[in-house]
Amino acid sequence: MSLYSYLPQLANGLGLTLILTISALILGAFLACLMALGLLSNRAYIKRPIDIWVFFIRGTPVLVQIFLIYFGLGQFDWIRLSPLWVVLQSPFACAVIALAINTSAYTTVLLKGAIQSVPEGEIMACKALGMSSPLMMRRIVFPRALRIALPAYTNEVIIILKTTSLASTITLLDLMGITNQMIANTYQTIPLLCLAGAVYLVFNASIIYVFRRIEKSTNDYLSV
């Protein structure tokens, strides 16, 4: 049987992979923005817990985090009896939460560095104009930091797309899950893995292209 005949099945798994990636990135970006602002706070009771949390997430494998959320939380009776169990009993929700938590930790550090890299002159100009700190952050500092962080964030998006392959370990039939299922049925291990790898490669190349276009458009806008 030709490998091309497996593409429709892989397309089904690819759809789930993309949904996982987008959902995790959106939730992770939201969490990262909050934590990055917390790390810039002068209050130790806000900054210290975030520091510890980011260190823990960055220092442990994503697979361990997925297993802790999917298998570990279900060990507690109070969680199974709470409204949280409606979400946590779903493999998809657990995968999104685990991936979002993971990417949020790395994006937090990225955003913090980008915010601290905003030229001091721009900040002083905002203060000279009488801008409040929230207004300065919203209109000047944060947009500038996002442009600074954009090239590095491209790598994070690619990493999360590839990391979604671990979702197959908790029964999700994403691209890798479908591939493993077809390997079990056909025993065509190397051809199917190469095909799946080619699909990931195409989408990673597409992500790089899109972000480079965004970066170029941003630079062109700033140079006007």
C-alpha positions as CSV (number, residue, x, y, z in Angstrom):
1,M,0.0,0.0,0.0
2,S,1.3,3.4,-0.9
3,L,2.2,5.8,1.8
4,Y,0.1,8.5,0.2
5,S,-3.0,6.4,1.1
6,Y,-2.2,7.1,4.8
7,L,-2.3,10.8,4.4
8,P,-6.1,11.2,5.1
9,Q,-5.7,9.4,8.4
10,L,-2.7,11.5,9.3
11,A,-4.7,14.6,8.4
12,N,-7.2,13.7,11.1
13,G,-4.4,13.5,13.7
14,L,-2.8,16.7,12.3
15,G,-6.0,18.6,13.1
16,L,-5.9,17.6,16.7
17,T,-2.2,18.4,16.9
18,L,-2.8,22.0,15.6
19,I,-5.7,22.5,18.0
20,L,-3.5,21.3,20.9
21,T,-0.7,23.6,19.8
22,I,-2.9,26.7,19.4
23,S,-4.8,26.2,22.6
24,A,-1.7,25.6,24.6
25,L,0.0,28.7,23.1
26,I,-3.0,31.0,23.8
27,L,-3.4,29.8,27.4
28,G,0.4,29.8,27.9
29,A,0.8,33.3,26.6
30,F,-1.9,34.6,28.9
31,L,-0.2,32.9,32.0
32,A,3.2,34.1,30.8
33,C,2.1,37.8,30.7
34,L,0.8,37.6,34.2
35,M,3.9,35.9,35.6
36,A,6.3,38.2,33.7
37,L,4.6,41.2,35.3
38,G,4.9,39.4,38.7
39,L,8.6,38.8,38.2
40,L,9.1,42.5,37.6
41,S,7.3,43.3,40.9
42,N,9.3,44.5,43.9
43,R,7.1,42.5,46.2
44,A,9.0,39.3,47.2
45,Y,5.8,37.4,48.1
46,I,4.7,37.8,44.5
47,K,8.1,37.3,42.8
48,R,9.5,34.4,44.8
49,P,6.7,31.9,44.3
50,I,6.7,32.6,40.5
51,D,10.5,32.1,40.5
52,I,10.2,28.8,42.2
53,W,7.3,27.7,39.9
54,V,9.2,28.7,36.7
55,F,12.3,26.9,38.0
56,F,10.3,23.7,38.7
57,I,8.5,23.7,35.3
58,R,11.7,24.4,33.3
59,G,13.6,21.8,35.3
60,T,11.3,18.8,34.8
61,P,10.4,16.9,31.6
62,V,7.2,17.7,29.8
63,L,6.2,14.0,29.9
64,V,6.4,14.0,33.7
65,Q,4.2,17.1,33.8
66,I,1.6,15.5,31.5
67,F,1.6,12.3,33.6
68,L,1.3,14.3,36.9
69,I,-1.7,16.1,35.6
70,Y,-3.5,13.3,33.8
71,F,-2.7,10.3,36.1
72,G,-1.5,12.1,39.3
73,L,-4.4,14.5,40.1
74,G,-7.0,11.7,39.7
75,Q,-5.4,10.1,42.8
76,F,-7.0,12.8,45.1
77,D,-10.6,12.2,46.1
78,W,-11.2,15.9,46.7
79,I,-10.3,16.6,43.0
80,R,-12.5,13.8,41.7
81,L,-15.4,15.1,43.7
82,S,-14.9,18.8,42.7
83,P,-16.0,20.6,39.6
84,L,-12.4,20.5,38.4
85,W,-12.9,16.8,37.6
86,V,-15.2,17.7,34.7
87,V,-12.1,19.2,33.0
88,L,-9.3,17.0,34.4
89,Q,-10.9,13.7,33.4
90,S,-10.5,14.7,29.7
91,P,-7.1,13.7,28.1
92,F,-7.4,16.6,25.7
93,A,-7.8,19.2,28.6
94,C,-5.0,17.6,30.6
95,A,-2.7,17.8,27.5
96,V,-3.6,21.4,26.9
97,I,-3.0,22.4,30.5
98,A,0.3,20.6,30.7
99,L,1.6,22.1,27.5
100,A,0.3,25.6,28.4
101,I,2.0,25.4,31.8
102,N,5.2,24.3,30.2
103,T,5.3,27.0,27.5
104,S,4.2,29.7,30.0
105,A,7.3,29.1,32.1
106,Y,9.7,29.6,29.1
107,T,7.7,32.5,27.7
108,T,7.7,34.2,31.1
109,V,11.5,34.3,31.2
110,L,11.5,35.4,27.5
111,L,9.0,38.2,28.2
112,K,10.8,39.3,31.3
113,G,14.1,39.7,29.4
114,A,12.3,41.5,26.6
115,I,10.7,44.0,28.9
116,Q,14.0,44.7,30.6
117,S,15.6,45.2,27.2
118,V,13.2,48.1,26.3
119,P,15.5,51.1,25.9
120,E,15.6,53.3,29.1
121,G,15.2,56.4,26.9
122,E,11.7,55.3,25.8
123,I,10.7,54.7,29.4
124,M,12.0,58.1,30.5
125,A,10.1,59.7,27.6
126,C,6.9,58.1,28.8
127,K,7.5,59.4,32.3
128,A,8.3,62.9,31.0
129,L,4.9,62.9,29.2
130,G,3.2,62.0,32.5
131,M,2.1,58.5,31.6
132,S,1.0,56.3,34.4
133,S,2.8,53.0,34.9
134,P,-0.1,50.9,33.6
135,L,-0.6,53.1,30.6
136,M,3.1,53.1,29.8
137,M,3.2,49.3,30.1
138,R,0.2,48.8,27.9
139,R,1.0,51.3,25.1
140,I,4.8,51.4,25.0
141,V,6.7,48.9,27.0
142,F,4.7,45.7,26.3
143,P,4.3,46.2,22.5
144,R,8.0,47.0,22.3
145,A,8.9,43.9,24.4
146,L,6.7,41.7,22.2
147,R,8.6,42.9,19.1
148,I,11.9,42.2,20.9
149,A,10.8,38.7,22.0
150,L,9.3,37.7,18.6
151,P,12.3,36.0,17.1
152,A,13.0,33.9,20.2
153,Y,9.2,33.1,20.6
154,T,9.3,31.5,17.1
155,N,11.4,28.7,18.6
156,E,9.0,28.2,21.5
157,V,6.1,27.8,19.1
158,I,8.0,25.2,17.1
159,I,9.0,23.4,20.3
160,I,5.3,23.2,21.5
161,L,4.2,21.9,18.1
162,K,6.7,19.1,18.4
163,T,6.0,18.5,22.0
164,T,2.3,17.8,21.2
165,S,3.6,14.3,20.1
166,L,3.7,13.4,23.8
167,A,-0.1,13.7,24.0
168,S,-0.3,10.3,22.3
169,T,0.9,8.8,25.6
170,I,-2.4,9.7,27.3
171,T,-4.6,8.1,24.5
172,L,-5.0,11.2,22.3
173,L,-5.0,10.4,18.6
174,D,-3.0,13.4,17.4
175,L,-0.5,13.1,14.5
176,M,1.8,10.9,16.5
177,G,-1.0,8.9,18.0
178,I,-2.5,8.1,14.6
179,T,1.0,7.2,13.4
180,N,1.6,4.8,16.2
181,Q,-1.8,3.3,15.6
182,M,-1.0,2.7,11.9
183,I,2.4,1.3,12.7
184,A,0.7,-1.3,15.0
185,N,-1.7,-2.2,12.2
186,T,0.8,-2.3,9.3
187,Y,4.2,-2.8,10.8
188,Q,5.6,-0.2,8.4
189,T,7.6,1.5,11.2
190,I,10.2,3.4,9.3
191,P,8.1,4.6,6.4
192,L,5.3,5.9,8.6
193,L,7.6,7.6,11.1
194,C,9.4,9.3,8.2
195,L,6.1,10.4,6.8
196,A,5.0,11.8,10.2
197,G,8.4,13.5,10.5
198,A,8.0,15.1,7.1
199,V,4.5,16.5,8.1
200,Y,6.0,18.0,11.3
201,L,8.9,19.4,9.2
202,V,6.5,21.1,6.7
203,F,4.5,22.8,9.5
204,N,7.6,23.9,11.3
205,A,8.9,25.4,8.1
206,S,5.5,27.2,7.7
207,I,5.7,28.6,11.2
208,I,9.2,29.9,10.6
209,Y,8.1,31.5,7.4
210,V,5.0,33.2,9.0
211,F,7.0,34.6,11.9
212,R,9.7,35.9,9.7
213,R,7.1,37.7,7.6
214,I,5.6,39.1,10.8
215,E,9.0,40.2,12.0
216,K,9.8,41.8,8.6
217,S,6.5,43.6,8.6
218,T,7.1,44.9,12.1
219,N,10.6,46.1,11.3
220,D,9.4,47.8,8.1
221,Y,6.6,49.6,10.1
222,L,9.1,50.8,12.7
223,S,11.6,52.0,10.0
224,V,8.9,54.3,8.4
